């Protein structure tokens, strides 16, 4: 007998969110499982991108001897220009 390559999870959602999930799954001709797997892949990829960005930012801040206050000031300056 072959072993399962996936694990089954139980997930609780508010009814209105489940309706939206079912609507999207139908529109995209996917199962709910496929939709959740894709959502989790994107979430995990996003977390990894932000981890790399924070690591890079920490490296630059350390190299330039910037304090947290310096970083906040720089961010505020950039935001005010946008």
Secondary structure, 3 states (H helix, E strand, C coil): CCCCCCCCCCCCCCHHHHHHHHHHHHHCCCCHHHHHHHHHHHHHHHHHHHHHHHHHHHHHHHHCCCCHHHHHHHHHHHHHHC
